[in-house]
């Protein structure tokens, strides 16, 4: 996999592009960067584009947008959990189903959901939580789902 | 506590913003689009890491390719001003006679042909210590006695046993495991010395004196060693065989009944430690046969300033029974109303979680009248916290002040959380929005414990981040005036605390020791948590290697680096990967089956999805697979660790679902090494707390 990083532009708070949730169009529903009080920038990558919001205190959310304008993946890292309902949109209920308990499935462990419909991973410990999610059917041709990190 | 946060917080906010921008510009993929490089000089070194005892030698070999001139020059580097030892032109390294600070020495081989090409190895200098038990005893002719040697300062704890005594005499035999068998007749003199010599450092040995008797009497004291805090008691028992008179007399350091300096012992073997720690802190308790004073046995007692060791149990939660979760490590925690020694309550079965900070208890088990932590306004709004976890379960509850005690270590006025507070305030939507059904951990059944005690590498659960930044939607702290709950900037001393750093002593960290268990698990496992690192005789780092973690003030991931299959995860590794140790993760949540390889399979049976099922993806199999990964600290310390993963279906049902401790089950967690509780079995793991000094290092750190 070959990635060439090209920074197209970096925009500061107040002039951000429209933001979007997993599986929807980038300008459809706002993951309002003001929620994160963050800075946002967009980068062109081969076969897709990457929007990244960086908030004070290190919270970072990355959204991976196909040429069609649909968000095929999101990734996050920060001291606490972002609002996944906003990030994952309709796929959020899949995560909720994955996070269940049994004798082995104690609470507070990482969650990994892998299906044909969506792949979601959520892990970490206090002060450092991370995760990523993508919709396999929306990943552009010639782009590896592994870019969603 | 004070609530002033104006100027400092503005500066810190600016720094945090700057840190955020660094992240902004530091991210993004690299390029591997370059043409293959021309043949160049490459230097490699062997071995690349290892331990060398003080004064001992280690041969290093350098291999140079890409040039006909394979010569190298050798050099050493390490702590400034330290004696690092010497290395010869042939690569023979001789360690210094004392351990330098830090204990790591870098050995570098540099190509003579191309001096820009070099290779390095890291050597850890170890100081081997060895003790033997008992140190003095008698054995009748043809009788036996088991000796035990303890080697510290090295992972190679093997010893060689030997005997010495009168020349030409039959001294008896000693087995490879230290079992001594006396000769059939008295040697002359009737004294035999049993010696254990370290194989890691043969210059280090410990000896015991054995008196051979012809009276047929054996005396055995149990336990053969004990650790007692000052003024505390320890019961010893003497077993006498070979005579009808089984009475013994007891002495301490040669004084019948002992004395106030070294402790006293009564006729029944009850030892009482002195009120102050003697020097040396180790005394010898002796039981002498009344039938024949030639026969005796001894035990070694170590006296501590403060009892710093609490018991940790991995097993069923007694009130939950079969509804318990596996691999939860429990400890008893005593809480008191601040300043009180009588209004106290011991809460059993609180989970030890090295992946969080702070004590969180079910409100239903707490009977004390604790004072709320408030915002200091006339309304006295109480601090509330919502903590979300990786599976989006959450805890919501108010913060109170309590003294927190484990063993004899007590921290004063510690902010602790009682859960839930749903009866007082509806959890804010930002707290609940992510939660799965029944996602609030507010009952024993949900939590699997009476509470969680977060004992990690940090001082607070949030730290500077929550003290300096305007809260974001998902940040944890709230005040709840009548107008509704609002998020708050909270100074660090109002936040939930890892109580260990607030202890008056033994406050730089702690160590958790859990014994090895079978790969099929155990019903229950008992281990210890010992507070302080290198502060008392029972909490030294020994041979443990120190791994510092990714840390820069409040902005930190707490990760180290793990290399497996040619890729590095966590610190400095692939994007958004992670590597950490977390006793609150109940399994080894590591990578994915494809990346692990060696035939690893994902479970496909209903109820086991997400777990690993080597041998058979859909049924029980006794198969286990062992992997080796390399953990590296930010400080450059690096060593291999092994971990084993078994079949979750097999392990779960083994022993009719009655095993609650497992060292080898786990599940998928792509890009992540989450070394959960299984990693702790058979290890002693040290946790050094942020900003606290541990030996020559400063926390946050891990050592094992």
Contacts between the chains, C-beta under 8 A, distances in Angstrom:
chain1	res1	chain2	res2	distance
A	2	B	31	7.4
A	2	B	32	7.0
A	2	B	33	5.4
A	3	B	29	3.8
A	3	B	30	7.7
A	3	B	31	7.0
A	4	B	31	6.1
A	4	B	33	7.0
A	5	B	28	4.4
A	5	B	29	5.9
A	5	B	30	7.9
A	5	B	31	7.4
A	10	B	24	7.7
A	35	B	472	7.3
A	35	B	473	5.1
A	36	B	472	6.0
A	36	B	473	7.5
A	37	B	470	6.9
A	37	B	472	6.5
A	38	B	20	7.8
A	39	B	20	7.3
A	39	B	21	7.4
A	39	B	24	6.5
A	41	B	24	6.8
A	43	B	28	7.0
A	45	B	29	7.9
A	52	B	24	7.2
A	52	B	27	7.0
A	54	B	20	4.9
A	54	B	21	7.2
A	54	B	23	5.7
A	54	B	24	4.6
A	55	B	20	6.5
A	55	B	472	6.3
A	56	B	13	6.8
A	56	B	16	4.9
A	56	B	17	5.1
A	56	B	20	5.4
A	56	B	469	5.3
A	56	B	470	7.8
A	57	B	16	5.0
A	57	B	19	7.8
A	57	B	20	6.9
A	57	B	465	4.7
A	57	B	468	7.9
A	57	B	469	4.7
A	57	B	472	7.7
A	57	B	554	7.4
A	57	B	555	6.7
A	58	B	16	7.6
A	58	B	19	6.3
A	58	B	20	6.0
A	58	B	23	6.1
A	58	B	465	7.9
A	58	B	555	5.0
A	59	B	472	6.7
A	60	B	23	5.9
A	60	B	27	7.4
A	75	B	576	5.6
A	77	B	557	7.9
A	77	B	576	5.9
A	79	B	462	7.1
A	79	B	465	5.3
A	80	B	388	6.6
A	80	B	472	7.7
A	80	B	474	4.7
A	80	B	475	5.8
A	80	B	476	6.4
A	81	B	388	4.6
A	81	B	390	7.9
A	81	B	392	6.8
A	81	B	434	6.1
A	81	B	474	5.4
A	82	B	473	8.0
A	82	B	474	5.7
A	83	B	430	6.9
A	83	B	433	6.0
A	83	B	434	6.8
A	83	B	473	5.8
A	83	B	474	6.1
A	84	B	392	6.9
A	84	B	434	5.0
A	85	B	433	5.0
A	85	B	434	6.3
A	95	B	392	7.2
A	95	B	436	7.6
A	96	B	392	7.5
A	96	B	435	7.9
A	96	B	436	4.1
A	96	B	437	6.7
A	96	B	439	8.0
A	97	B	436	7.6
A	98	B	610	7.7
A	99	B	391	4.1
A	99	B	392	5.8
A	99	B	393	7.0
A	99	B	436	4.2
A	99	B	439	7.3
A	100	B	436	6.9
A	101	B	325	7.6
A	101	B	446	7.9
A	102	B	607	6.0
A	103	B	322	8.0
A	103	B	324	7.4
A	103	B	325	6.3
A	103	B	326	5.8
A	103	B	652	6.5
A	103	B	657	7.2
A	104	B	325	7.7
A	104	B	326	6.0
A	104	B	586	7.6
A	104	B	587	7.2
A	104	B	608	7.3
A	104	B	611	6.3
A	104	B	648	6.2
A	104	B	652	5.9
A	104	B	665	7.0
A	105	B	610	7.5
A	106	B	325	3.7
A	106	B	326	7.2
A	106	B	327	7.3
A	106	B	328	6.8
A	106	B	448	5.9
A	106	B	586	4.4
A	107	B	325	7.7
A	107	B	389	7.0
A	107	B	391	6.3
A	107	B	393	4.6
A	107	B	441	5.9
A	107	B	446	6.7
A	107	B	447	7.2
A	107	B	448	7.0
A	108	B	353	7.9
A	108	B	389	4.2
A	108	B	390	6.9
A	108	B	391	6.3
A	108	B	393	6.0
A	108	B	441	7.6
A	108	B	584	5.9
A	108	B	585	7.7
A	109	B	390	6.8
A	109	B	391	6.0
A	109	B	585	5.5
A	109	B	586	6.4
A	109	B	587	7.0
A	109	B	589	6.4
A	109	B	676	7.7
A	110	B	390	5.1
A	110	B	391	7.2
A	110	B	585	7.1
A	110	B	589	4.8
A	110	B	667	7.9
A	110	B	669	4.7
A	110	B	672	6.8
A	110	B	674	6.0
A	111	B	390	6.3
A	111	B	391	4.6
A	111	B	392	7.5
A	112	B	610	5.7
A	112	B	667	7.2
A	112	B	668	5.0
A	112	B	669	6.1
A	112	B	670	6.8
A	114	B	668	7.7
A	121	B	669	7.2
A	121	B	670	5.8
A	121	B	671	7.5
A	121	B	672	7.9
A	122	B	390	5.0
A	122	B	391	6.8
A	122	B	392	7.1
A	123	B	390	5.1
A	123	B	578	6.3
A	123	B	589	7.1
A	123	B	669	5.6
A	123	B	672	5.1
A	123	B	674	6.4
A	124	B	390	5.3
A	124	B	578	6.4
A	125	B	355	3.6
A	125	B	356	6.7
A	125	B	390	7.7
A	125	B	456	7.4
A	125	B	558	6.8
A	125	B	580	5.8
A	125	B	582	5.3
A	125	B	584	7.6
A	126	B	355	6.2
A	126	B	356	4.1
A	126	B	357	6.3
A	126	B	387	7.4
A	126	B	454	6.8
A	126	B	456	7.0
A	126	B	458	7.8
A	126	B	461	5.6
A	127	B	458	6.3
A	127	B	461	7.5
A	127	B	462	7.2
A	127	B	463	7.1
A	127	B	465	7.7
A	127	B	556	6.5
A	127	B	557	7.7
A	127	B	558	5.9
A	128	B	556	7.2
A	128	B	557	4.3
A	128	B	558	5.4
A	128	B	559	7.0
A	128	B	578	7.3
A	128	B	580	7.7
A	129	B	390	6.1
A	130	B	576	5.5
A	130	B	578	5.9
A	131	B	390	7.7
A	132	B	576	6.2
A	147	B	29	7.8
A	149	B	574	7.1
A	149	B	575	4.1
A	149	B	576	4.1
A	149	B	577	7.8
A	149	B	671	7.3
